[in-house]
Amino acid sequence: MGDQRTLARTLLTRRTYAEEAGITLADRPAPLYQLLVLATLLSTRIRASVAVAAARELFAAGLRTPQAMEAASWQERVDALGRGHYRRYDERTATMLGSGARLCLDRWHGDLRRLHREADGDPGQLRRLLTAFPGIGPTGADIFLREVQQVWPDVRPYVDQRAVAGARRLGLPTTTDRLAELVDDADFGRLASTLVRVALGEESAGQISRAVAAR
């Protein structure tokens, strides 16, 4: 268990996808919406680094709120995605982002904390409500919940199959409860995010092991 805790602490030095996208995650409308945008982009069959770059371009263009996203023209959204090299899915995704922004405004008044309250923090209900957004399927809902657990404590500990696959590659426990024993509650979201990086091959087990040895 001691070696596993050391490994887990090493994983906590990695940035989350939200941090890479420039999102300062907090339980406030704008960052929660930005996380939804990122989850939408990460849901397609495209490299995570490209999705993160596209999110950064959208935010740099000022499209950080559902109001701004909906007010932007379809072409402005396409252009921002293109600057992030998100070209294979840019036109379809630009449409989905516009529709999703409208849904966020109409149903949740632009504030995903309302969605959280309606679900009463239940992950199953949250997944159901999130999948109503265009482009957010089960995978996208998992991405959102995996990251948002940092600011929605009632969602913790939340892992999806990709995080479990990463844990398996590293020889860590593959059950939620046993994984949660390795880190403080507030750090669990960061651990889950890094495990996904391992599952996707962004970091190999060898790289992680060398980082552990260097500590």
Backbone as CSV, one residue per row, in Angstrom:
resi,resn,N_x,N_y,N_z,CA_x,CA_y,CA_z,C_x,C_y,C_z
1,MET,0.836,-1.210,0.000,0.000,0.000,0.000,0.870,1.259,0.000
2,GLY,2.033,1.189,0.725,2.912,2.353,0.761,3.436,2.714,-0.608
3,ASP,3.860,1.690,-1.383,4.352,1.948,-2.737,3.244,2.508,-3.618
4,GLN,2.040,2.021,-3.441,0.907,2.511,-4.236,0.592,3.953,-3.887
5,ARG,0.710,4.309,-2.634,0.475,5.705,-2.242,1.547,6.612,-2.829
6,THR,2.780,6.153,-2.859,3.857,6.946,-3.462,3.583,7.155,-4.942
7,LEU,3.141,6.109,-5.605,2.802,6.215,-7.025,1.654,7.190,-7.230
8,ALA,0.642,7.091,-6.382,-0.515,7.987,-6.498,-0.102,9.433,-6.285
9,ARG,0.785,9.687,-5.323,1.243,11.062,-5.078,2.008,11.602,-6.279
10,THR,2.737,10.728,-6.957,3.441,11.149,-8.168,2.447,11.532,-9.259
11,LEU,1.384,10.785,-9.378,0.359,11.091,-10.381,-0.287,12.448,-10.118
12,LEU,-0.331,12.851,-8.868,-0.969,14.118,-8.521,-0.168,15.335,-8.977
13,THR,1.067,15.118,-9.433,1.861,16.245,-9.925,1.467,16.620,-11.354
14,ARG,0.672,15.784,-12.011,0.251,16.053,-13.386,-0.939,16.999,-13.395
15,ARG,-1.059,17.744,-14.501,-2.191,18.664,-14.635,-3.422,17.921,-15.136
16,THR,-4.576,18.411,-14.760,-5.816,17.865,-15.292,-6.061,18.437,-16.687
17,TYR,-6.994,17.835,-17.420,-7.346,18.365,-18.735,-7.926,19.774,-18.607
18,ALA,-8.719,20.002,-17.565,-9.290,21.341,-17.372,-8.187,22.374,-17.185
19,GLU,-7.182,22.045,-16.389,-6.075,22.978,-16.182,-5.334,23.237,-17.491
20,GLU,-5.115,22.191,-18.284,-4.430,22.366,-19.562,-5.215,23.276,-20.501
21,ALA,-6.530,23.222,-20.386,-7.375,24.061,-21.240,-7.488,25.487,-20.720
22,GLY,-6.845,25.781,-19.601,-6.883,27.127,-19.043,-8.103,27.406,-18.193
23,ILE,-8.781,26.354,-17.742,-9.972,26.518,-16.914,-9.570,26.512,-15.444
24,THR,-9.884,27.577,-14.748,-9.706,27.614,-13.298,-11.005,27.112,-12.691
25,LEU,-11.034,25.821,-12.439,-12.298,25.183,-12.078,-12.795,25.663,-10.716
26,ALA,-14.064,26.023,-10.676,-14.710,26.476,-9.448,-16.201,26.235,-9.613
27,ASP,-16.913,26.237,-8.509,-18.356,26.018,-8.554,-19.061,27.331,-8.904
28,ARG,-18.778,27.817,-10.112,-19.372,29.042,-10.626,-19.809,28.798,-12.073
29,PRO,-20.753,29.577,-12.566,-21.321,29.301,-13.894,-20.307,29.251,-15.026
30,ALA,-19.409,30.238,-15.114,-18.503,30.287,-16.268,-17.552,29.093,-16.332
31,PRO,-16.800,28.779,-15.260,-15.895,27.635,-15.367,-16.621,26.306,-15.543
32,LEU,-17.789,26.156,-14.961,-18.546,24.918,-15.154,-18.970,24.779,-16.614
33,TYR,-19.387,25.875,-17.223,-19.736,25.824,-18.642,-18.508,25.518,-19.485
34,GLN,-17.378,26.121,-19.160,-16.153,25.849,-19.906,-15.780,24.374,-19.828
35,LEU,-15.992,23.763,-18.677,-15.727,22.333,-18.543,-16.662,21.525,-19.436
36,LEU,-17.909,21.958,-19.556,-18.855,21.287,-20.449,-18.379,21.368,-21.897
37,VAL,-17.887,22.532,-22.296,-17.340,22.698,-23.651,-16.168,21.749,-23.857
38,LEU,-15.271,21.698,-22.895,-14.113,20.808,-23.003,-14.554,19.353,-23.106
39,ALA,-15.536,18.949,-22.301,-16.026,17.573,-22.357,-16.621,17.264,-23.725
40,THR,-17.298,18.243,-24.319,-17.853,18.065,-25.663,-16.737,17.812,-26.667
41,LEU,-15.684,18.603,-26.590,-14.570,18.476,-27.530,-13.811,17.165,-27.329
42,LEU,-13.651,16.739,-26.083,-12.921,15.513,-25.786,-13.715,14.258,-26.139
43,SER,-15.004,14.414,-26.401,-15.859,13.249,-26.650,-15.680,12.657,-28.036
44,THR,-15.139,13.429,-28.969,-14.985,12.927,-30.331,-13.717,12.086,-30.441
45,ARG,-13.601,11.378,-31.549,-12.431,10.518,-31.772,-11.280,11.362,-32.306
46,ILE,-10.701,12.105,-31.384,-9.618,13.009,-31.734,-8.667,13.052,-30.547
47,ARG,-7.409,13.345,-30.794,-6.438,13.349,-29.702,-6.827,14.366,-28.626
48,ALA,-6.596,13.977,-27.385,-6.953,14.860,-26.274,-6.219,16.187,-26.381
49,SER,-4.971,16.170,-26.831,-4.200,17.406,-26.936,-4.832,18.372,-27.936
50,VAL,-5.424,17.843,-28.995,-6.091,18.691,-29.983,-7.370,19.272,-29.394
51,ALA,-8.119,18.455,-28.672,-9.350,18.941,-28.041,-9.043,20.047,-27.038
52,VAL,-7.977,19.872,-26.267,-7.584,20.884,-25.286,-7.171,22.175,-25.995
53,ALA,-6.404,22.038,-27.080,-5.980,23.223,-27.840,-7.181,23.959,-28.427
54,ALA,-8.165,23.210,-28.919,-9.366,23.830,-29.476,-10.153,24.567,-28.398
55,ALA,-10.240,23.969,-27.207,-10.929,24.637,-26.099,-10.240,25.957,-25.761
56,ARG,-8.913,25.942,-25.733,-8.175,27.163,-25.425,-8.444,28.251,-26.469
57,GLU,-8.562,27.847,-27.731,-8.840,28.824,-28.788,-10.255,29.397,-28.659
58,LEU,-11.208,28.563,-28.333,-12.573,29.061,-28.119,-12.600,30.069,-26.977
59,PHE,-11.920,29.745,-25.887,-11.922,30.635,-24.723,-11.154,31.925,-25.027
60,ALA,-10.054,31.796,-25.789,-9.287,32.990,-26.165,-10.110,33.926,-27.043
61,ALA,-11.062,33.348,-27.786,-11.942,34.151,-28.632,-13.088,34.764,-27.832
62,GLY,-13.077,34.541,-26.528,-14.104,35.129,-25.673,-15.323,34.254,-25.453
63,LEU,-15.289,33.021,-25.954,-16.466,32.145,-25.864,-16.390,31.308,-24.586
64,ARG,-16.492,32.000,-23.461,-16.310,31.366,-22.157,-17.621,31.146,-21.418
65,THR,-18.705,31.666,-21.939,-20.011,31.525,-21.300,-21.019,31.063,-22.351
66,PRO,-22.136,30.483,-21.931,-23.141,30.088,-22.924,-23.699,31.289,-23.681
67,GLN,-23.775,32.426,-23.014,-24.265,33.633,-23.688,-23.336,34.005,-24.845
68,ALA,-22.025,33.995,-24.576,-21.059,34.355,-25.608,-21.002,33.303,-26.711
69,MET,-21.108,32.029,-26.333,-21.049,30.957,-27.330,-22.228,31.041,-28.281
70,GLU,-23.410,31.293,-27.744,-24.585,31.364,-28.610,-24.557,32.627,-29.477
71,ALA,-24.055,33.722,-28.913,-24.030,34.983,-29.658,-23.022,34.951,-30.804
72,ALA,-21.998,34.132,-30.672,-20.991,34.033,-31.741,-21.634,33.399,-32.974
73,SER,-21.144,33.767,-34.122,-21.637,33.144,-35.358,-21.080,31.732,-35.474
74,TRP,-21.757,30.934,-36.258,-21.284,29.570,-36.518,-19.872,29.611,-37.089
75,GLN,-19.609,30.558,-37.982,-18.285,30.653,-38.602,-17.217,31.034,-37.576
76,GLU,-17.558,31.888,-36.637,-16.596,32.244,-35.593,-16.220,31.019,-34.768
77,ARG,-17.196,30.170,-34.480,-16.900,28.951,-33.732,-16.042,28.003,-34.569
78,VAL,-16.379,27.864,-35.852,-15.584,27.016,-36.753,-14.148,27.518,-36.834
79,ASP,-13.976,28.822,-36.962,-12.635,29.395,-37.089,-11.799,29.138,-35.831
80,ALA,-12.420,29.298,-34.661,-11.685,29.059,-33.416,-11.279,27.596,-33.305
81,LEU,-12.179,26.696,-33.661,-11.852,25.267,-33.637,-10.719,24.965,-34.607
82,GLY,-10.768,25.592,-35.761,-9.718,25.387,-36.757,-8.357,25.838,-36.265
83,ARG,-8.327,26.955,-35.536,-7.056,27.430,-35.003,-6.464,26.439,-34.000
84,GLY,-7.330,25.637,-33.393,-6.865,24.585,-32.486,-6.615,23.275,-33.206
85,HIS,-6.695,23.318,-34.553,-6.481,22.126,-35.403,-7.549,21.055,-35.200
86,TYR,-8.715,21.494,-34.778,-9.846,20.587,-34.558,-10.668,20.567,-35.852
87,ARG,-10.039,20.131,-36.930,-10.637,20.375,-38.249,-11.551,19.265,-38.736
88,ARG,-11.324,18.061,-38.327,-12.133,16.958,-38.860,-13.598,17.076,-38.445
89,TYR,-13.818,17.592,-37.249,-15.178,17.669,-36.704,-15.620,19.117,-36.481
90,ASP,-14.923,20.086,-37.081,-15.149,21.476,-36.702,-16.563,21.964,-37.017
91,GLU,-17.089,21.670,-38.196,-18.399,22.209,-38.567,-19.511,21.602,-37.708
92,ARG,-19.482,20.285,-37.546,-20.501,19.619,-36.713,-20.400,20.081,-35.267
93,THR,-19.180,20.197,-34.768,-18.998,20.595,-33.370,-19.414,22.041,-33.154
94,ALA,-19.155,22.911,-34.127,-19.583,24.307,-34.012,-21.100,24.393,-33.868
95,THR,-21.806,23.545,-34.607,-23.267,23.515,-34.497,-23.690,23.016,-33.125
96,MET,-23.059,21.938,-32.658,-23.415,21.372,-31.353,-23.150,22.357,-30.219
97,LEU,-22.054,23.090,-30.311,-21.748,24.059,-29.257,-22.792,25.165,-29.198
98,GLY,-23.257,25.597,-30.375,-24.305,26.607,-30.391,-25.606,26.087,-29.801
99,SER,-25.985,24.867,-30.182,-27.216,24.265,-29.654,-27.105,23.995,-28.166
100,GLY,-25.925,23.537,-27.737,-25.721,23.267,-26.317,-25.779,24.520,-25.475
101,ALA,-25.241,25.604,-26.010,-25.304,26.877,-25.283,-26.752,27.320,-25.115
102,ARG,-27.544,27.139,-26.157,-28.959,27.507,-26.091,-29.693,26.665,-25.047
103,LEU,-29.393,25.361,-25.007,-30.013,24.481,-24.013,-29.609,24.903,-22.606
104,CYS,-28.336,25.223,-22.427,-27.855,25.655,-21.109,-28.596,26.908,-20.646
105,LEU,-28.834,27.824,-21.566,-29.536,29.055,-21.224,-31.015,28.808,-20.965
106,ASP,-31.633,28.023,-21.830,-33.074,27.807,-21.718,-33.444,26.989,-20.488
107,ARG,-32.708,25.900,-20.265,-33.106,24.992,-19.195,-32.455,25.320,-17.861
108,TRP,-31.204,25.799,-17.907,-30.464,25.999,-16.663,-30.112,27.461,-16.423
109,HIS,-30.673,28.366,-17.237,-30.409,29.798,-17.085,-28.908,30.101,-17.105
110,GLY,-28.158,29.304,-17.874,-26.729,29.520,-18.013,-25.900,29.085,-16.821
111,ASP,-26.497,28.364,-15.893,-25.823,28.029,-14.635,-25.959,26.531,-14.364
112,LEU,-24.879,25.780,-14.563,-24.929,24.324,-14.373,-25.018,23.926,-12.906
113,ARG,-24.898,24.875,-12.005,-25.168,24.544,-10.602,-26.630,24.170,-10.426
114,ARG,-27.498,24.705,-11.269,-28.911,24.322,-11.223,-29.088,22.856,-11.617
115,LEU,-28.323,22.416,-12.602,-28.347,21.008,-12.996,-27.883,20.141,-11.831
116,HIS,-26.837,20.581,-11.170,-26.308,19.860,-10.013,-27.361,19.732,-8.920
117,ARG,-28.054,20.823,-8.663,-29.078,20.793,-7.622,-30.240,19.893,-8.014
118,GLU,-30.634,19.944,-9.284,-31.754,19.097,-9.711,-31.421,17.618,-9.542
119,ALA,-30.175,17.257,-9.801,-29.755,15.864,-9.665,-29.465,15.493,-8.216
120,ASP,-29.464,16.481,-7.332,-29.166,16.268,-5.915,-27.812,15.589,-5.737
121,GLY,-26.885,15.913,-6.649,-25.540,15.372,-6.546,-25.399,13.906,-6.893
122,ASP,-26.470,13.274,-7.352,-26.419,11.848,-7.677,-25.732,11.649,-9.031
123,PRO,-24.617,10.903,-9.099,-23.894,10.749,-10.364,-24.740,10.171,-11.493
124,GLY,-25.614,9.225,-11.170,-26.466,8.647,-12.210,-27.410,9.685,-12.803
125,GLN,-27.997,10.500,-11.954,-28.879,11.563,-12.436,-28.102,12.625,-13.192
126,LEU,-26.923,12.949,-12.701,-26.089,13.927,-13.389,-25.730,13.438,-14.791
127,ARG,-25.374,12.176,-14.917,-25.039,11.625,-16.238,-26.240,11.740,-17.168
128,ARG,-27.420,11.443,-16.656,-28.624,11.513,-17.486,-28.880,12.936,-17.964
129,LEU,-28.764,13.900,-17.076,-29.007,15.289,-17.444,-27.933,15.813,-18.399
130,LEU,-26.694,15.422,-18.174,-25.605,15.897,-19.034,-25.732,15.381,-20.453
131,THR,-26.211,14.151,-20.615,-26.306,13.578,-21.959,-27.421,14.213,-22.787
132,ALA,-28.169,15.125,-22.203,-29.147,15.883,-22.996,-28.450,16.929,-23.867
133,PHE,-27.214,17.273,-23.530,-26.492,18.269,-24.320,-25.969,17.641,-25.605
134,PRO,-26.104,18.343,-26.724,-25.578,17.818,-27.988,-24.081,17.516,-27.876
135,GLY,-23.693,16.329,-28.324,-22.288,15.949,-28.299,-21.821,15.341,-26.993
136,ILE,-22.679,15.359,-25.980,-22.317,14.751,-24.695,-23.058,13.419,-24.564
137,GLY,-22.332,12.350,-24.813,-22.854,11.018,-24.579,-22.321,10.502,-23.250
138,PRO,-22.394,9.193,-23.017,-21.851,8.636,-21.771,-20.388,8.983,-21.551
139,THR,-19.577,8.958,-22.620,-18.158,9.296,-22.475,-17.981,10.750,-22.047
140,GLY,-18.704,11.657,-22.689,-18.609,13.067,-22.338,-19.065,13.328,-20.915
141,ALA,-20.131,12.647,-20.496,-20.608,12.805,-19.120,-19.560,12.325,-18.132
142,ASP,-18.903,11.211,-18.462,-17.838,10.708,-17.593,-16.700,11.721,-17.484
143,ILE,-16.324,12.314,-18.619,-15.247,13.314,-18.611,-15.614,14.477,-17.698
144,PHE,-16.829,14.995,-17.854,-17.273,16.129,-17.043,-17.260,15.768,-15.560
145,LEU,-17.835,14.631,-15.216,-17.950,14.252,-13.811,-16.589,13.929,-13.197
146,ARG,-15.714,13.340,-14.000,-14.373,13.018,-13.516,-13.629,14.294,-13.095
147,GLU,-13.800,15.367,-13.856,-13.101,16.615,-13.551,-13.854,17.461,-12.519
148,VAL,-15.194,17.466,-12.617,-15.961,18.372,-11.757,-15.980,17.918,-10.312
149,GLN,-15.608,16.668,-10.053,-15.624,16.204,-8.666,-14.670,16.999,-7.782
150,GLN,-13.761,17.740,-8.403,-12.876,18.609,-7.608,-13.652,19.723,-6.920
151,VAL,-14.770,20.151,-7.516,-15.541,21.257,-6.934,-16.965,20.835,-6.548
152,TRP,-17.353,19.623,-6.912,-18.628,19.061,-6.451,-18.307,17.854,-5.578
153,PRO,-18.022,18.057,-4.300,-17.571,16.962,-3.442,-18.537,15.794,-3.365
154,ASP,-19.836,16.046,-3.546,-20.781,14.943,-3.426,-20.674,13.955,-4.590
155,VAL,-19.941,14.308,-5.633,-19.732,13.385,-6.757,-18.584,12.423,-6.460
156,ARG,-17.683,12.802,-5.567,-16.510,11.984,-5.265,-16.868,10.752,-4.452
157,PRO,-16.064,9.693,-4.637,-15.021,9.500,-5.655,-15.653,8.957,-6.945
158,TYR,-15.279,9.555,-8.068,-15.870,9.172,-9.355,-14.769,8.694,-10.300
159,VAL,-14.905,7.466,-10.779,-13.989,6.945,-11.792,-14.820,6.352,-12.924
160,ASP,-14.262,6.380,-14.115,-14.903,5.734,-15.247,-14.003,4.602,-15.731
161,GLN,-14.425,3.934,-16.796,-13.685,2.769,-17.255,-12.281,3.114,-17.741
162,ARG,-12.113,4.312,-18.317,-10.771,4.697,-18.760,-9.840,4.873,-17.573
163,ALA,-10.316,5.486,-16.522,-9.484,5.651,-15.327,-9.135,4.294,-14.725
164,VAL,-10.091,3.390,-14.720,-9.844,2.037,-14.209,-8.789,1.336,-15.064
165,ALA,-8.862,1.527,-16.373,-7.875,0.915,-17.267,-6.481,1.454,-16.970
166,GLY,-6.376,2.761,-16.701,-5.089,3.345,-16.347,-4.564,2.784,-15.036
167,ALA,-5.442,2.631,-14.064,-5.034,2.054,-12.779,-4.513,0.638,-12.971
168,ARG,-5.186,-0.117,-13.805,-4.764,-1.503,-14.056,-3.367,-1.545,-14.673
169,ARG,-3.092,-0.644,-15.601,-1.763,-0.605,-16.239,-0.658,-0.322,-15.238
170,LEU,-0.978,0.437,-14.212,0.022,0.835,-13.222,0.074,-0.109,-12.030
171,GLY,-0.786,-1.110,-12.022,-0.822,-2.025,-10.897,-1.487,-1.446,-9.663
172,LEU,-2.310,-0.423,-9.868,-3.061,0.172,-8.768,-4.405,-0.528,-8.608
173,PRO,-5.073,-0.336,-7.477,-6.396,-0.938,-7.304,-7.355,-0.480,-8.396
174,THR,-8.280,-1.353,-8.753,-9.234,-1.024,-9.813,-10.646,-0.830,-9.282
175,THR,-10.806,-0.810,-7.982,-12.107,-0.491,-7.398,-12.063,0.940,-6.876
176,THR,-13.186,1.604,-6.953,-13.244,3.015,-6.557,-12.822,3.217,-5.110
177,ASP,-13.340,2.409,-4.210,-13.052,2.591,-2.787,-11.575,2.424,-2.482
178,ARG,-10.943,1.432,-3.094,-9.524,1.192,-2.807,-8.642,2.273,-3.439
179,LEU,-9.024,2.756,-4.620,-8.291,3.875,-5.214,-8.394,5.110,-4.324
180,ALA,-9.581,5.332,-3.783,-9.824,6.520,-2.960,-8.989,6.512,-1.684
181,GLU,-8.562,5.337,-1.243,-7.743,5.254,-0.033,-6.326,5.783,-0.252
182,LEU,-5.926,5.935,-1.511,-4.530,6.293,-1.815,-4.250,7.790,-1.724
183,VAL,-5.295,8.621,-1.806,-5.105,10.076,-1.823,-6.166,10.739,-0.957
184,ASP,-5.941,12.003,-0.637,-6.953,12.785,0.073,-8.172,12.967,-0.838
185,ASP,-9.322,13.144,-0.236,-10.562,13.285,-1.012,-10.454,14.370,-2.070
186,ALA,-9.890,15.520,-1.692,-9.835,16.660,-2.605,-8.935,16.398,-3.807
187,ASP,-8.061,15.396,-3.723,-7.124,15.104,-4.809,-7.613,13.995,-5.730
188,PHE,-8.752,13.414,-5.422,-9.159,12.232,-6.181,-9.436,12.549,-7.651
189,GLY,-10.011,13.701,-7.938,-10.281,14.065,-9.324,-9.010,14.161,-10.144
190,ARG,-7.957,14.718,-9.557,-6.678,14.826,-10.250,-6.104,13.428,-10.507
191,LEU,-6.222,12.548,-9.530,-5.750,11.176,-9.709,-6.489,10.506,-10.866
192,ALA,-7.811,10.632,-10.882,-8.605,10.001,-11.944,-8.231,10.548,-13.316
193,SER,-8.006,11.852,-13.394,-7.642,12.467,-14.675,-6.319,11.921,-15.188
194,THR,-5.333,11.781,-14.299,-4.027,11.293,-14.717,-4.090,9.823,-15.103
195,LEU,-4.913,9.054,-14.435,-5.072,7.645,-14.801,-5.598,7.511,-16.224
196,VAL,-6.446,8.435,-16.640,-6.941,8.413,-18.015,-5.804,8.682,-18.989
197,ARG,-4.906,9.584,-18.642,-3.749,9.849,-19.500,-2.941,8.573,-19.723
198,VAL,-2.797,7.791,-18.668,-2.067,6.532,-18.778,-2.833,5.562,-19.674
199,ALA,-4.150,5.490,-19.487,-4.967,4.594,-20.302,-4.897,4.956,-21.774
200,LEU,-4.817,6.257,-22.084,-4.770,6.723,-23.470,-3.362,6.701,-24.056
201,GLY,-2.385,6.313,-23.240,-1.020,6.234,-23.731,-0.284,7.556,-23.754
202,GLU,-0.870,8.606,-23.164,-0.182,9.898,-23.116,1.030,9.835,-22.198
203,GLU,0.941,8.992,-21.181,2.083,8.720,-20.305,2.140,7.211,-20.107
204,SER,3.320,6.644,-20.257,3.463,5.204,-20.106,3.711,4.841,-18.651
205,ALA,3.495,3.576,-18.350,3.791,3.099,-17.001,5.269,3.300,-16.688
206,GLY,6.136,3.149,-17.716,7.566,3.349,-17.509,7.895,4.779,-17.128
207,GLN,7.251,5.740,-17.796,7.485,7.152,-17.464,7.067,7.454,-16.033
208,ILE,5.929,6.921,-15.644,5.442,7.144,-14.273,6.402,6.506,-13.278
209,SER,6.864,5.289,-13.578,7.776,4.593,-12.655,9.073,5.371,-12.483
210,ARG,9.587,5.942,-13.596,10.818,6.732,-13.495,10.591,7.988,-12.666
211,ALA,9.393,8.578,-12.802,9.082,9.762,-11.998,9.012,9.414,-10.521
212,VAL,8.482,8.229,-10.215,8.420,7.776,-8.812,9.831,7.612,-8.267
213,ALA,10.706,6.978,-9.063,12.079,6.733,-8.613,12.846,8.024,-8.386
214,ALA,12.465,9.082,-9.123,13.177,10.360,-8.999,12.722,11.169,-7.807
215,ARG,11.650,10.783,-7.164,11.129,11.561,-6.042,12.041,11.441,-4.822
